[in-house]
Amino acid sequence: MVSLRYFNQTGWTAIFNGTDSEIGRMVRVEGWDQATGTALVVDPKRGALRAVTDYEDFSHLERADQVVAAVPGGG
């Protein structure tokens, strides 16, 4: 079984190393800043998109699988 957390619309995941107060994590990239091209992720504290470079523990981006279509089973 494949975990759906590795699938997203943009095909990219942001990797964060963590800080003294926050554990390392993987976050879906939701889009790109049109002016700078920087990856954007959802900041749950602000409830808004935020550039990955605004986070001190941002490490890098990794490719994620994209869902292209779903086909119902059984026929």
Buried (B, 14 or more C-beta within 10 A) or exposed (E): EEEEEEBBEBEBBBBBBEEEEEEEEEBBBBEBBEEEEBBBBBBEEEEEEBBBEEBEBBEEBEEBEEEEEEEEEEE
